[in-house]
């Protein structure tokens, strides 16, 4: 990941994130390419510039408590990074937070705040797409990860080479139900999306 002039990244491994957040009083999960790595069973399958940690936006106070003393910056669209001030409640369109242990240190994780309603996750780009929290996450060695079909839905927007690779690596492992869900949700955004012929 580019540092956007904000300094380098040295992302935590998923196991280190789990240790850091073991006392968190709210659900969280590893997302992004690391979630795909876990699903296909090959960690470090490709380089990762950061590590994404998803959570519900309603739980931002709980995650912040676990990162007490850390230097936290939110991405304030259209691209300005600024400190996340103590006591400030972040609302859309702000949903990304970079975190590092100290000012001037490397960035260690990116928090991704997700909309929800009554315990149901809502896809930020299309509020019609929803999932009960119990169906949003799976676990490997005790670490929660975003399910692959939802992660691939996020990745379907940009079609970068790494996202294409993530789809290719996941496809043989997806169940019929997962493929159908992903096809249906991708089609809602783009009826001519190139992934549809693969799904």
VMD Tcl script that draws the C-alpha trace (Angstrom):
set ca {
  {0.00 0.00 0.00}
  {1.16 3.52 -0.72}
  {1.88 5.53 2.38}
  {0.33 8.71 0.88}
  {3.25 10.62 2.41}
  {2.18 9.54 5.90}
  {5.05 7.15 6.57}
  {5.75 3.46 6.02}
  {3.69 0.41 6.90}
  {4.84 -2.56 8.99}
  {1.56 -4.47 9.31}
  {0.85 -6.80 12.18}
  {0.30 -10.47 11.37}
  {-3.25 -11.77 11.98}
  {-2.05 -13.61 15.09}
  {-0.58 -10.35 16.45}
  {-3.87 -8.56 15.79}
  {-5.67 -11.32 17.70}
  {-3.37 -10.84 20.68}
  {-3.79 -7.07 20.57}
  {-7.60 -7.30 20.47}
  {-8.13 -10.35 22.69}
  {-9.94 -8.25 25.31}
  {-12.05 -6.29 22.85}
  {-15.69 -6.23 23.96}
  {-17.03 -6.12 20.39}
  {-16.85 -8.34 17.31}
  {-14.00 -7.73 14.87}
  {-12.47 -9.68 11.99}
  {-9.45 -9.79 9.70}
  {-10.42 -8.66 6.19}
  {-8.63 -7.92 2.90}
  {-6.04 -10.16 1.31}
  {-5.11 -11.73 4.65}
  {-8.67 -13.09 4.93}
  {-8.29 -14.69 1.50}
  {-4.92 -16.16 2.55}
  {-6.57 -17.79 5.54}
  {-9.42 -19.19 3.47}
  {-7.17 -20.80 0.86}
  {-4.81 -22.00 3.59}
  {-1.71 -20.27 2.27}
  {-0.45 -17.39 4.37}
  {1.84 -14.91 2.63}
  {0.38 -16.17 -0.68}
  {1.17 -12.71 -2.02}
  {2.61 -9.54 -0.45}
  {0.28 -7.44 1.71}
  {0.97 -3.77 2.26}
  {-1.32 -3.58 5.29}
  {-3.70 -5.60 7.42}
  {-7.40 -4.70 7.46}
  {-9.47 -5.18 10.62}
  {-13.22 -4.92 10.15}
  {-15.71 -4.00 12.83}
  {-19.16 -2.50 13.11}
  {-19.13 1.30 13.22}
  {-21.35 1.16 16.33}
  {-18.44 -0.53 18.18}
  {-15.75 2.06 17.48}
  {-15.48 3.01 21.17}
  {-14.71 -0.60 22.11}
  {-11.94 -0.95 19.54}
  {-10.55 2.44 20.48}
  {-10.33 1.34 24.11}
  {-8.13 -1.59 23.03}
  {-5.85 0.84 21.20}
  {-5.51 3.31 24.07}
  {-2.32 5.31 23.62}
  {-2.02 4.49 19.90}
  {-1.75 7.19 17.23}
  {-4.98 6.96 15.21}
  {-5.73 8.82 11.97}
  {-8.97 8.68 10.00}
  {-9.29 9.03 6.25}
  {-11.62 11.99 5.77}
  {-12.85 11.87 2.14}
  {-11.89 12.83 -0.44}
  {-8.47 11.68 0.78}
  {-7.39 13.82 3.71}
  {-5.89 11.97 6.68}
  {-6.25 13.61 10.07}
  {-6.03 12.58 13.73}
  {-9.03 10.75 15.16}
  {-9.70 12.90 18.17}
  {-10.58 11.36 21.55}
  {-14.34 11.28 22.05}
  {-15.04 11.86 18.35}
  {-17.66 9.55 16.84}
  {-16.84 8.75 13.21}
  {-19.75 8.64 10.79}
  {-20.02 7.98 7.06}
  {-18.39 8.80 4.76}
  {-15.47 8.30 7.18}
  {-14.88 4.57 7.63}
  {-11.10 3.99 7.50}
  {-8.68 4.50 10.39}
  {-4.92 3.94 10.29}
  {-3.29 2.93 13.56}
  {0.28 2.91 14.85}
  {1.75 2.47 18.29}
  {3.37 5.90 18.41}
  {3.68 9.10 16.42}
  {6.37 8.67 13.77}
  {6.28 4.88 13.95}
  {5.15 2.61 11.13}
  {1.44 2.05 10.58}
  {0.43 -1.36 11.96}
  {-3.25 -1.89 11.04}
  {-6.17 -0.32 9.25}
  {-9.59 -0.31 10.90}
  {-12.58 -0.51 8.55}
  {-15.88 0.63 10.09}
  {-18.96 -1.13 8.69}
  {-22.60 -0.02 8.84}
  {-25.06 -2.25 10.68}
  {-28.59 -2.36 11.99}
  {-29.86 -4.55 14.84}
  {-26.84 -6.85 14.62}
  {-27.02 -7.17 10.83}
  {-24.05 -6.10 8.71}
  {-24.87 -3.74 5.82}
  {-22.75 -3.43 2.68}
  {-21.65 0.20 2.50}
  {-21.94 0.42 -1.30}
  {-25.45 -1.05 -1.48}
  {-27.62 -1.11 1.67}
  {-29.83 -3.77 0.08}
  {-26.99 -6.26 0.65}
  {-27.06 -7.44 4.26}
  {-25.76 -10.34 6.34}
  {-26.41 -11.49 9.89}
  {-23.20 -11.06 11.83}
  {-23.15 -14.82 12.52}
  {-22.81 -15.41 8.75}
  {-20.20 -12.72 8.15}
  {-17.23 -14.27 9.92}
  {-15.49 -17.65 10.07}
  {-12.60 -18.70 12.32}
  {-9.25 -20.32 11.79}
  {-7.08 -21.13 14.81}
  {-9.36 -18.91 16.88}
  {-8.90 -15.84 14.66}
  {-12.03 -14.33 13.05}
  {-11.91 -13.66 9.31}
  {-14.37 -12.09 6.89}
  {-16.06 -14.82 4.80}
  {-14.54 -14.99 1.29}
  {-17.66 -14.21 -0.71}
  {-18.12 -10.91 1.13}
  {-14.43 -10.05 0.81}
  {-14.57 -10.79 -2.91}
  {-17.61 -8.55 -3.25}
  {-15.52 -5.67 -1.90}
  {-12.72 -6.60 -4.29}
  {-15.02 -6.78 -7.31}
  {-15.20 -2.99 -7.55}
  {-11.63 -2.25 -8.65}
  {-10.36 -5.35 -10.51}
  {-6.72 -4.84 -9.67}
  {-4.37 -7.74 -10.51}
  {-4.22 -8.77 -6.84}
  {-8.03 -8.88 -6.67}
  {-8.18 -11.03 -9.81}
  {-5.67 -13.40 -8.21}
  {-7.69 -13.55 -5.00}
  {-10.77 -14.56 -7.01}
  {-8.86 -17.24 -8.94}
  {-7.39 -18.68 -5.74}
  {-10.78 -18.76 -3.98}
  {-13.04 -20.00 -6.77}
  {-12.24 -23.73 -6.50}
  {-12.99 -23.62 -2.77}
  {-16.26 -21.68 -2.79}
  {-19.45 -23.63 -2.18}
  {-22.38 -23.37 -4.56}
  {-24.15 -21.17 -2.04}
  {-21.17 -18.83 -1.74}
  {-20.84 -18.55 -5.53}
  {-24.54 -17.80 -5.94}
  {-24.44 -15.11 -3.28}
  {-21.37 -13.49 -4.82}
  {-22.81 -13.66 -8.34}
  {-26.09 -12.12 -7.24}
  {-24.47 -9.26 -5.36}
  {-21.88 -8.50 -8.05}
  {-24.65 -8.46 -10.65}
  {-26.57 -5.87 -8.65}
  {-23.67 -3.46 -9.09}
  {-22.76 -4.36 -12.69}
  {-24.79 -6.71 -14.91}
  {-21.82 -6.92 -17.30}
  {-19.13 -7.51 -14.69}
  {-16.38 -9.80 -16.07}
  {-16.46 -12.01 -12.96}
  {-20.01 -13.14 -13.71}
  {-18.86 -15.57 -16.40}
  {-16.57 -17.23 -13.84}
  {-19.23 -17.49 -11.15}
}
mol new
graphics top color blue
foreach p $ca { graphics top sphere $p radius 0.5 }
foreach p [lrange $ca 0 end-1] q [lrange $ca 1 end] { graphics top cylinder $p $q radius 0.2 }
display resetview
